[in-house]
């Protein structure tokens, strides 16, 4: 479903601030893989997601999604393949539009633009059903402007919007890190249910090592823009926070040890 080959990206090349963010990164994901991506600050995690989504272009290397070479494809065209939930709850939704209008945009994002009816009765009924799984009461607030929602509600809505088109690849960029513990647990639970029910191929970046142990079928550890570790199968099931920490060649950030 995803193949990254020899991906390289350098910021401020040729200056004293030169930073190699991706250094020959190579790996692939099979359909249905749920990989947790870990690594210290500056390991290249966000750069990798930006490159996959099309938010930035590689200096060299290739990216294929569902068999299509998307390396030079702009971000709006990759929306047919990729959905992303950001760390910042404000990024995934349009604040000046209603919940229903946001969901309509999400539904149409993978379609070729053409005239069609908008918020039909059937669509609203479907949106209510999808929102009901969150157990936040948003299904009864379809006409509420998104700016009036809490951060957790907006992030939950962003998640529903991301998965409703059943994308080829779901990118989760520390999507619970900015939420309070109770809301983070709620959003993570909804995430796990969606990934399992729709069998979505997923990359979830997390600073929480326990998440890497508890969730997904693979652990990918990045270090200085390279894939340092790829853990699957029995080794994944036997992993602990302590065993993962032992793989770091540098002092582990205290956040990585958080629960």
NORMODA-V409609 format. One record per residue. N is the residue number from 1. RES is the residue in one letter. PSI is psi as a letter, one per 40 degrees, with the letter a starting at -180 (none if undefined). OMEGA is omega in whole degrees, 0 to 359 (NA if undefined). D_CENTER is the distance of its C-alpha to the mean C-alpha in Angstrom with 2 decimals. Layout:
BEGIN
N,RES,PSI,OMEGA,D_CENTER
N,RES,PSI,OMEGA,D_CENTER
END
This chain:
BEGIN
1,X,d,177,14.96
2,X,h,176,13.63
3,X,h,176,16.24
4,X,h,185,16.19
5,X,h,172,19.80
6,X,f,182,21.33
7,X,h,179,18.78
8,X,h,175,20.48
9,X,h,179,19.89
10,X,h,176,22.37
11,X,i,176,22.58
12,X,f,182,26.14
13,X,h,177,27.75
14,X,e,178,31.45
15,X,i,177,31.51
16,X,e,180,31.98
17,X,e,182,28.36
18,X,h,181,27.02
19,X,h,176,23.70
20,X,h,184,22.41
21,X,d,175,18.62
22,X,h,188,18.15
23,X,g,180,21.29
24,X,f,183,21.52
25,X,h,182,18.13
26,X,h,171,18.55
27,X,i,177,16.87
28,X,i,176,15.97
29,X,h,173,14.14
30,X,i,177,16.30
31,X,h,178,15.62
32,X,e,176,14.29
33,X,i,175,13.18
34,X,g,186,10.80
35,X,h,174,10.50
36,X,h,183,10.10
37,X,h,180,10.24
38,X,i,180,12.98
39,X,i,181,15.50
40,X,i,177,17.66
41,X,h,181,17.27
42,X,e,182,17.71
43,X,e,180,16.66
44,X,e,185,14.53
45,X,d,181,10.96
46,X,d,177,9.99
47,X,d,178,12.46
48,X,d,180,11.00
49,X,d,178,7.63
50,X,d,179,10.18
51,X,d,180,12.39
52,X,d,184,10.32
53,X,e,182,9.49
54,X,e,179,13.14
55,X,d,171,13.12
56,X,i,182,15.54
57,X,i,177,17.83
58,X,i,169,18.86
59,X,d,177,22.43
60,X,i,183,22.89
61,X,i,183,21.35
62,X,i,174,19.67
63,X,h,175,16.39
64,X,h,176,16.85
65,X,h,181,14.69
66,X,f,177,16.72
67,X,e,179,19.78
68,X,h,174,19.51
69,X,h,183,19.83
70,X,e,189,17.41
71,X,d,182,18.31
72,X,e,180,20.20
73,X,h,180,18.65
74,X,i,188,17.82
75,X,d,184,14.58
76,X,d,177,16.24
77,X,d,178,17.27
78,X,e,179,13.97
79,X,e,176,12.87
80,X,d,182,14.90
81,X,d,195,12.64
82,X,h,169,9.03
83,X,i,185,7.12
84,X,h,173,4.51
85,X,h,185,4.93
86,X,i,176,6.72
87,X,d,181,8.98
88,X,h,181,11.90
89,X,d,183,12.67
90,X,e,187,14.91
91,X,d,190,12.58
92,X,e,184,11.15
93,X,i,176,14.68
94,X,h,189,18.15
95,X,d,185,20.38
96,X,e,180,23.61
97,X,i,180,22.92
98,X,i,177,23.24
99,X,d,181,20.77
100,X,d,180,22.26
101,X,d,176,22.12
102,X,d,181,18.40
103,X,d,176,17.87
104,X,d,177,20.33
105,X,d,180,18.51
106,X,d,180,15.30
107,X,d,184,17.65
108,X,e,188,19.34
109,X,d,181,16.55
110,X,e,183,16.78
111,X,i,173,20.55
112,X,h,184,23.25
113,X,h,174,24.77
114,X,i,182,27.99
115,X,h,179,30.01
116,X,i,177,29.39
117,X,i,183,30.01
118,X,b,186,27.58
119,X,g,180,27.17
120,X,i,178,29.43
121,X,d,181,30.53
122,X,d,179,28.79
123,X,d,181,25.42
124,X,d,178,25.86
125,X,d,179,26.83
126,X,d,179,23.71
127,X,d,178,21.54
128,X,d,180,23.60
129,X,d,181,23.04
130,X,d,181,19.24
131,X,d,183,19.29
132,X,d,180,21.90
133,X,d,180,19.59
134,X,d,181,18.19
135,X,f,178,21.81
136,X,e,182,21.66
137,X,e,182,24.32
138,X,d,179,22.20
139,X,e,179,23.71
140,X,e,184,26.96
141,X,f,184,25.72
142,X,d,182,24.62
143,X,e,178,26.89
144,X,h,177,25.73
145,X,h,186,24.43
146,X,d,179,20.89
147,X,e,181,22.29
148,X,e,181,24.26
149,X,i,174,21.39
150,X,i,178,20.42
151,X,d,180,17.19
152,X,d,177,16.20
153,X,d,179,17.28
154,X,d,179,15.35
155,X,d,177,12.03
156,X,d,177,13.14
157,X,d,178,14.07
158,X,d,179,10.80
159,X,d,179,9.28
160,X,d,179,12.43
161,X,d,182,12.31
162,X,d,187,8.98
163,X,e,188,10.46
164,X,d,176,14.06
165,X,e,182,14.35
166,X,g,184,13.21
167,X,i,175,11.24
168,X,d,185,11.99
169,X,h,177,8.48
170,X,h,179,5.25
171,X,h,180,2.13
172,X,h,188,1.82
173,X,g,182,4.57
174,X,f,193,7.53
175,X,e,175,7.23
176,X,e,188,10.69
177,X,d,184,12.44
178,X,e,185,14.32
179,X,i,174,15.65
180,X,i,187,18.93
181,X,d,182,19.13
182,X,d,180,20.17
183,X,d,178,17.53
184,X,d,179,14.78
185,X,d,179,16.31
186,X,d,181,16.48
187,X,d,179,12.85
188,X,d,178,11.94
189,X,d,178,14.76
190,X,d,178,13.68
191,X,d,182,10.26
192,X,d,179,12.39
193,X,d,181,14.90
194,X,d,180,12.78
195,X,d,181,11.31
196,X,d,185,14.93
197,X,d,184,16.73
198,X,e,180,15.06
199,X,f,183,14.61
200,X,h,170,11.20
201,X,h,194,10.30
202,X,h,169,7.06
203,X,h,180,5.84
204,X,h,175,5.36
205,X,h,180,7.03
206,X,i,171,9.92
207,X,e,183,13.39
208,X,h,183,14.84
209,X,d,180,16.71
210,X,d,175,17.70
211,X,d,180,14.24
212,X,d,179,14.42
213,X,d,191,17.86
214,X,d,191,17.38
215,X,i,175,14.31
216,X,i,178,13.29
217,X,e,178,15.79
218,X,i,171,14.99
219,X,h,175,14.69
220,X,h,178,14.11
221,X,h,178,15.82
222,X,i,178,15.91
223,X,h,180,19.05
224,X,f,174,20.33
225,X,e,179,18.11
226,X,i,174,19.15
227,X,h,183,17.99
228,X,d,187,20.30
229,X,h,175,19.61
230,X,h,187,18.32
231,X,h,179,19.31
232,X,i,171,19.71
233,X,b,183,22.36
234,X,d,180,25.04
235,X,d,177,24.02
236,X,d,182,20.57
237,X,d,180,22.41
238,X,e,184,24.91
239,X,i,174,22.61
240,X,i,176,23.17
241,X,d,181,22.02
242,X,d,182,25.35
243,X,d,178,25.02
244,X,d,180,21.65
245,X,d,180,23.15
246,X,d,182,26.09
247,X,e,182,24.11
248,X,h,179,23.47
249,X,e,178,26.18
250,X,i,180,25.81
251,X,h,183,26.08
252,X,h,176,22.99
253,X,i,179,21.58
254,X,d,180,22.74
255,X,d,182,19.30
256,X,d,182,18.30
257,X,e,183,21.13
258,X,i,178,20.18
259,X,none,NA,19.92
END
